[in-house]
Amino acid sequence: MSNEQVQKWLIELISGEEHSYGYRKLAACLRRQHHVIINDKKVYRLCEELDILKPQRRKIVH
């Protein structure tokens, strides 16, 4: 599986209903929709390259 193909699928997912998903849910969508075996870490790295990661939320400690 080429990285370019996976990046294309990620861009398609982000432009659809999955625009607010994190890399783990995006990886699950790739597995479900395209029947590929892909690691979450690889999806994270590709999302980082595409600059589509959302900023992480901070815990508010009282």
Biopython code that builds the backbone (N, CA, C, O; Angstrom):
import numpy as np
from Bio.PDB.StructureBuilder import StructureBuilder

atoms = [
    (1, "MET", "N", (0.849, -1.172, 0.000)),
    (1, "MET", "CA", (0.000, 0.000, 0.000)),
    (1, "MET", "C", (0.894, 1.234, 0.000)),
    (1, "MET", "O", (1.739, 1.396, 0.880)),
    (2, "SER", "N", (0.705, 2.095, -0.981)),
    (2, "SER", "CA", (1.552, 3.279, -1.087)),
    (2, "SER", "C", (1.053, 4.381, -0.157)),
    (2, "SER", "O", (-0.144, 4.504, 0.101)),
    (3, "ASN", "N", (1.991, 5.172, 0.337)),
    (3, "ASN", "CA", (1.639, 6.280, 1.224)),
    (3, "ASN", "C", (0.778, 7.303, 0.502)),
    (3, "ASN", "O", (-0.110, 7.904, 1.108)),
    (4, "GLU", "N", (1.030, 7.508, -0.783)),
    (4, "GLU", "CA", (0.262, 8.491, -1.552)),
    (4, "GLU", "C", (-1.210, 8.107, -1.619)),
    (4, "GLU", "O", (-2.086, 8.966, -1.516)),
    (5, "GLN", "N", (-1.483, 6.813, -1.790)),
    (5, "GLN", "CA", (-2.867, 6.339, -1.855)),
    (5, "GLN", "C", (-3.561, 6.546, -0.514)),
    (5, "GLN", "O", (-4.707, 6.994, -0.469)),
    (6, "VAL", "N", (-2.877, 6.223, 0.571)),
    (6, "VAL", "CA", (-3.465, 6.387, 1.902)),
    (6, "VAL", "C", (-3.698, 7.864, 2.185)),
    (6, "VAL", "O", (-4.725, 8.222, 2.761)),
    (7, "GLN", "N", (-2.768, 8.728, 1.791)),
    (7, "GLN", "CA", (-2.939, 10.166, 1.987)),
    (7, "GLN", "C", (-4.145, 10.677, 1.208)),
    (7, "GLN", "O", (-4.883, 11.533, 1.696)),
    (8, "LYS", "N", (-4.347, 10.163, 0.012)),
    (8, "LYS", "CA", (-5.512, 10.558, -0.791)),
    (8, "LYS", "C", (-6.801, 10.171, -0.076)),
    (8, "LYS", "O", (-7.747, 10.958, -0.025)),
    (9, "TRP", "N", (-6.839, 8.958, 0.476)),
    (9, "TRP", "CA", (-8.013, 8.506, 1.216)),
    (9, "TRP", "C", (-8.235, 9.354, 2.459)),
    (9, "TRP", "O", (-9.377, 9.670, 2.794)),
    (10, "LEU", "N", (-7.150, 9.730, 3.154)),
    (10, "LEU", "CA", (-7.278, 10.561, 4.345)),
    (10, "LEU", "C", (-7.868, 11.925, 4.010)),
    (10, "LEU", "O", (-8.711, 12.437, 4.746)),
    (11, "ILE", "N", (-7.431, 12.508, 2.908)),
    (11, "ILE", "CA", (-7.956, 13.806, 2.487)),
    (11, "ILE", "C", (-9.437, 13.685, 2.154)),
    (11, "ILE", "O", (-10.222, 14.575, 2.483)),
    (12, "GLU", "N", (-9.829, 12.583, 1.500)),
    (12, "GLU", "CA", (-11.243, 12.359, 1.200)),
    (12, "GLU", "C", (-12.061, 12.227, 2.484)),
    (12, "GLU", "O", (-13.167, 12.761, 2.573)),
    (13, "LEU", "N", (-11.518, 11.516, 3.482)),
    (13, "LEU", "CA", (-12.229, 11.353, 4.747)),
    (13, "LEU", "C", (-12.383, 12.690, 5.463)),
    (13, "LEU", "O", (-13.452, 12.997, 5.991)),
    (14, "ILE", "N", (-11.323, 13.480, 5.479)),
    (14, "ILE", "CA", (-11.350, 14.770, 6.178)),
    (14, "ILE", "C", (-12.345, 15.720, 5.509)),
    (14, "ILE", "O", (-12.990, 16.517, 6.191)),
    (15, "SER", "N", (-12.475, 15.647, 4.201)),
    (15, "SER", "CA", (-13.393, 16.551, 3.510)),
    (15, "SER", "C", (-14.854, 16.142, 3.693)),
    (15, "SER", "O", (-15.758, 16.922, 3.391)),
    (16, "GLY", "N", (-15.092, 14.924, 4.184)),
    (16, "GLY", "CA", (-16.461, 14.456, 4.400)),
    (16, "GLY", "C", (-16.915, 14.645, 5.826)),
    (16, "GLY", "O", (-16.551, 15.621, 6.483)),
    (17, "GLU", "N", (-17.717, 13.704, 6.305)),
    (17, "GLU", "CA", (-18.275, 13.780, 7.649)),
    (17, "GLU", "C", (-17.223, 13.558, 8.729)),
    (17, "GLU", "O", (-17.446, 13.911, 9.887)),
    (18, "GLU", "N", (-16.098, 12.988, 8.374)),
    (18, "GLU", "CA", (-15.073, 12.638, 9.348)),
    (18, "GLU", "C", (-14.101, 13.785, 9.599)),
    (18, "GLU", "O", (-12.970, 13.548, 10.023)),
    (19, "HIS", "N", (-14.520, 15.024, 9.345)),
    (19, "HIS", "CA", (-13.610, 16.155, 9.448)),
    (19, "HIS", "C", (-13.114, 16.395, 10.870)),
    (19, "HIS", "O", (-12.059, 17.003, 11.052)),
    (20, "SER", "N", (-13.834, 15.942, 11.863)),
    (20, "SER", "CA", (-13.406, 16.189, 13.241)),
    (20, "SER", "C", (-12.812, 14.947, 13.896)),
    (20, "SER", "O", (-12.612, 14.933, 15.111)),
    (21, "TYR", "N", (-12.530, 13.914, 13.125)),
    (21, "TYR", "CA", (-11.992, 12.679, 13.677)),
    (21, "TYR", "C", (-10.506, 12.816, 13.956)),
    (21, "TYR", "O", (-9.799, 13.573, 13.291)),
    (22, "GLY", "N", (-10.048, 12.076, 14.945)),
    (22, "GLY", "CA", (-8.628, 11.981, 15.236)),
    (22, "GLY", "C", (-8.014, 10.872, 14.403)),
    (22, "GLY", "O", (-8.698, 10.201, 13.629)),
    (23, "TYR", "N", (-6.712, 10.690, 14.573)),
    (23, "TYR", "CA", (-6.013, 9.715, 13.728)),
    (23, "TYR", "C", (-6.465, 8.289, 14.000)),
    (23, "TYR", "O", (-6.436, 7.459, 13.092)),
    (24, "ARG", "N", (-6.879, 7.980, 15.218)),
    (24, "ARG", "CA", (-7.320, 6.611, 15.507)),
    (24, "ARG", "C", (-8.637, 6.285, 14.817)),
    (24, "ARG", "O", (-8.806, 5.197, 14.267)),
    (25, "LYS", "N", (-9.570, 7.236, 14.850)),
    (25, "LYS", "CA", (-10.844, 6.998, 14.156)),
    (25, "LYS", "C", (-10.652, 7.003, 12.651)),
    (25, "LYS", "O", (-11.328, 6.261, 11.938)),
    (26, "LEU", "N", (-9.733, 7.837, 12.155)),
    (26, "LEU", "CA", (-9.445, 7.828, 10.719)),
    (26, "LEU", "C", (-8.866, 6.479, 10.310)),
    (26, "LEU", "O", (-9.204, 5.953, 9.249)),
    (27, "ALA", "N", (-7.996, 5.918, 11.146)),
    (27, "ALA", "CA", (-7.426, 4.601, 10.854)),
    (27, "ALA", "C", (-8.519, 3.542, 10.825)),
    (27, "ALA", "O", (-8.506, 2.656, 9.969)),
    (28, "ALA", "N", (-9.462, 3.629, 11.753)),
    (28, "ALA", "CA", (-10.571, 2.674, 11.780)),
    (28, "ALA", "C", (-11.435, 2.819, 10.527)),
    (28, "ALA", "O", (-11.897, 1.821, 9.974)),
    (29, "CYS", "N", (-11.653, 4.053, 10.078)),
    (29, "CYS", "CA", (-12.431, 4.280, 8.852)),
    (29, "CYS", "C", (-11.714, 3.682, 7.648)),
    (29, "CYS", "O", (-12.349, 3.079, 6.782)),
    (30, "LEU", "N", (-10.400, 3.844, 7.589)),
    (30, "LEU", "CA", (-9.634, 3.265, 6.477)),
    (30, "LEU", "C", (-9.761, 1.742, 6.472)),
    (30, "LEU", "O", (-9.935, 1.122, 5.423)),
    (31, "ARG", "N", (-9.670, 1.156, 7.665)),
    (31, "ARG", "CA", (-9.790, -0.303, 7.749)),
    (31, "ARG", "C", (-11.175, -0.774, 7.310)),
    (31, "ARG", "O", (-11.307, -1.774, 6.603)),
    (32, "ARG", "N", (-12.201, -0.044, 7.736)),
    (32, "ARG", "CA", (-13.583, -0.453, 7.453)),
    (32, "ARG", "C", (-13.960, -0.203, 5.994)),
    (32, "ARG", "O", (-14.543, -1.075, 5.351)),
    (33, "GLN", "N", (-13.633, 0.978, 5.466)),
    (33, "GLN", "CA", (-14.095, 1.349, 4.131)),
    (33, "GLN", "C", (-13.226, 0.780, 3.006)),
    (33, "GLN", "O", (-13.736, 0.406, 1.950)),
    (34, "HIS", "N", (-11.912, 0.716, 3.239)),
    (34, "HIS", "CA", (-11.006, 0.305, 2.155)),
    (34, "HIS", "C", (-10.373, -1.062, 2.399)),
    (34, "HIS", "O", (-9.589, -1.537, 1.578)),
    (35, "HIS", "N", (-10.708, -1.694, 3.521)),
    (35, "HIS", "CA", (-10.247, -3.050, 3.833)),
    (35, "HIS", "C", (-8.729, -3.172, 3.754)),
    (35, "HIS", "O", (-8.198, -4.109, 3.159)),
    (36, "VAL", "N", (-8.041, -2.210, 4.365)),
    (36, "VAL", "CA", (-6.582, -2.261, 4.410)),
    (36, "VAL", "C", (-6.136, -2.546, 5.840)),
    (36, "VAL", "O", (-6.819, -2.198, 6.804)),
    (37, "ILE", "N", (-4.993, -3.176, 5.952)),
    (37, "ILE", "CA", (-4.387, -3.395, 7.258)),
    (37, "ILE", "C", (-3.387, -2.273, 7.449)),
    (37, "ILE", "O", (-2.358, -2.229, 6.775)),
    (38, "ILE", "N", (-3.688, -1.359, 8.373)),
    (38, "ILE", "CA", (-2.838, -0.193, 8.571)),
    (38, "ILE", "C", (-2.724, 0.097, 10.059)),
    (38, "ILE", "O", (-3.688, -0.045, 10.812)),
    (39, "ASN", "N", (-1.551, 0.496, 10.460)),
    (39, "ASN", "CA", (-1.246, 0.777, 11.853)),
    (39, "ASN", "C", (-1.639, 2.210, 12.192)),
    (39, "ASN", "O", (-1.519, 3.104, 11.353)),
    (40, "ASP", "N", (-2.112, 2.433, 13.424)),
    (40, "ASP", "CA", (-2.474, 3.785, 13.862)),
    (40, "ASP", "C", (-1.288, 4.742, 13.780)),
    (40, "ASP", "O", (-1.454, 5.917, 13.454)),
    (41, "LYS", "N", (-0.082, 4.228, 14.080)),
    (41, "LYS", "CA", (1.107, 5.085, 14.064)),
    (41, "LYS", "C", (1.408, 5.594, 12.658)),
    (41, "LYS", "O", (1.847, 6.729, 12.478)),
    (42, "LYS", "N", (1.168, 4.748, 11.673)),
    (42, "LYS", "CA", (1.385, 5.165, 10.287)),
    (42, "LYS", "C", (0.373, 6.237, 9.894)),
    (42, "LYS", "O", (0.722, 7.206, 9.220)),
    (43, "VAL", "N", (-0.874, 6.066, 10.312)),
    (43, "VAL", "CA", (-1.906, 7.068, 10.027)),
    (43, "VAL", "C", (-1.539, 8.384, 10.702)),
    (43, "VAL", "O", (-1.721, 9.450, 10.114)),
    (44, "TYR", "N", (-1.024, 8.322, 11.932)),
    (44, "TYR", "CA", (-0.611, 9.534, 12.641)),
    (44, "TYR", "C", (0.495, 10.250, 11.867)),
    (44, "TYR", "O", (0.448, 11.467, 11.684)),
    (45, "ARG", "N", (1.485, 9.490, 11.417)),
    (45, "ARG", "CA", (2.608, 10.079, 10.683)),
    (45, "ARG", "C", (2.138, 10.717, 9.379)),
    (45, "ARG", "O", (2.594, 11.805, 9.025)),
    (46, "LEU", "N", (1.238, 10.057, 8.665)),
    (46, "LEU", "CA", (0.735, 10.605, 7.404)),
    (46, "LEU", "C", (-0.132, 11.841, 7.648)),
    (46, "LEU", "O", (-0.088, 12.798, 6.874)),
    (47, "CYS", "N", (-0.918, 11.815, 8.725)),
    (47, "CYS", "CA", (-1.725, 12.993, 9.069)),
    (47, "CYS", "C", (-0.822, 14.171, 9.424)),
    (47, "CYS", "O", (-1.123, 15.316, 9.088)),
    (48, "GLU", "N", (0.273, 13.884, 10.098)),
    (48, "GLU", "CA", (1.225, 14.931, 10.446)),
    (48, "GLU", "C", (1.839, 15.536, 9.183)),
    (48, "GLU", "O", (1.995, 16.754, 9.090)),
    (49, "GLU", "N", (2.186, 14.692, 8.215)),
    (49, "GLU", "CA", (2.750, 15.172, 6.951)),
    (49, "GLU", "C", (1.751, 16.049, 6.202)),
    (49, "GLU", "O", (2.131, 17.048, 5.591)),
    (50, "LEU", "N", (0.471, 15.673, 6.252)),
    (50, "LEU", "CA", (-0.569, 16.444, 5.564)),
    (50, "LEU", "C", (-1.027, 17.660, 6.360)),
    (50, "LEU", "O", (-1.772, 18.497, 5.850)),
    (51, "ASP", "N", (-0.580, 17.755, 7.611)),
    (51, "ASP", "CA", (-0.945, 18.854, 8.511)),
    (51, "ASP", "C", (-2.461, 18.915, 8.719)),
    (51, "ASP", "O", (-3.068, 19.982, 8.627)),
    (52, "ILE", "N", (-3.059, 17.755, 9.000)),
    (52, "ILE", "CA", (-4.505, 17.708, 9.220)),
    (52, "ILE", "C", (-4.848, 17.304, 10.649)),
    (52, "ILE", "O", (-6.013, 17.048, 10.955)),
    (53, "LEU", "N", (-3.845, 17.242, 11.531)),
    (53, "LEU", "CA", (-4.109, 16.891, 12.918)),
    (53, "LEU", "C", (-4.683, 18.090, 13.654)),
    (53, "LEU", "O", (-4.245, 19.224, 13.463)),
    (54, "LYS", "N", (-5.660, 17.821, 14.490)),
    (54, "LYS", "CA", (-6.234, 18.864, 15.337)),
    (54, "LYS", "C", (-5.341, 19.028, 16.571)),
    (54, "LYS", "O", (-4.671, 18.079, 16.981)),
    (55, "PRO", "N", (-5.330, 20.230, 17.166)),
    (55, "PRO", "CA", (-4.551, 20.372, 18.412)),
    (55, "PRO", "C", (-5.166, 19.538, 19.530)),
    (55, "PRO", "O", (-6.386, 19.394, 19.618)),
    (56, "GLN", "N", (-4.309, 18.995, 20.376)),
    (56, "GLN", "CA", (-4.794, 18.160, 21.464)),
    (56, "GLN", "C", (-5.462, 19.030, 22.514)),
    (56, "GLN", "O", (-5.056, 20.164, 22.765)),
    (57, "ARG", "N", (-6.494, 18.469, 23.115)),
    (57, "ARG", "CA", (-7.191, 19.181, 24.185)),
    (57, "ARG", "C", (-6.417, 19.028, 25.483)),
    (57, "ARG", "O", (-5.824, 17.980, 25.740)),
    (58, "ARG", "N", (-6.422, 20.060, 26.290)),
    (58, "ARG", "CA", (-5.764, 20.037, 27.591)),
    (58, "ARG", "C", (-6.787, 19.722, 28.673)),
    (58, "ARG", "O", (-7.933, 20.167, 28.605)),
    (59, "LYS", "N", (-6.363, 18.949, 29.675)),
    (59, "LYS", "CA", (-7.211, 18.682, 30.816)),
    (59, "LYS", "C", (-7.213, 19.912, 31.716)),
    (59, "LYS", "O", (-6.168, 20.526, 31.932)),
    (60, "ILE", "N", (-8.364, 20.267, 32.235)),
    (60, "ILE", "CA", (-8.453, 21.362, 33.177)),
    (60, "ILE", "C", (-8.481, 20.754, 34.575)),
    (60, "ILE", "O", (-9.418, 20.045, 34.940)),
    (61, "VAL", "N", (-7.451, 21.039, 35.341)),
    (61, "VAL", "CA", (-7.344, 20.489, 36.691)),
    (61, "VAL", "C", (-7.757, 21.565, 37.678)),
    (61, "VAL", "O", (-7.247, 22.685, 37.641)),
    (62, "HIS", "N", (-8.666, 21.226, 38.542)),
    (62, "HIS", "CA", (-9.147, 22.206, 39.534)),
    (62, "HIS", "C", (-8.370, 22.095, 40.810)),
    (62, "HIS", "O", (-8.631, 22.835, 41.758)),
]
sb = StructureBuilder()
sb.init_structure("model")
sb.init_model(0)
sb.init_chain("A")
sb.init_seg("    ")
for serial, (resi, resn, name, xyz) in enumerate(atoms, 1):
    if name == "N":
        sb.init_residue(resn, " ", resi, " ")
    sb.init_atom(name, np.array(xyz, "f"), 0.0, 1.0, " ", f" {name:<3s}", serial, name[0])
structure = sb.get_structure()
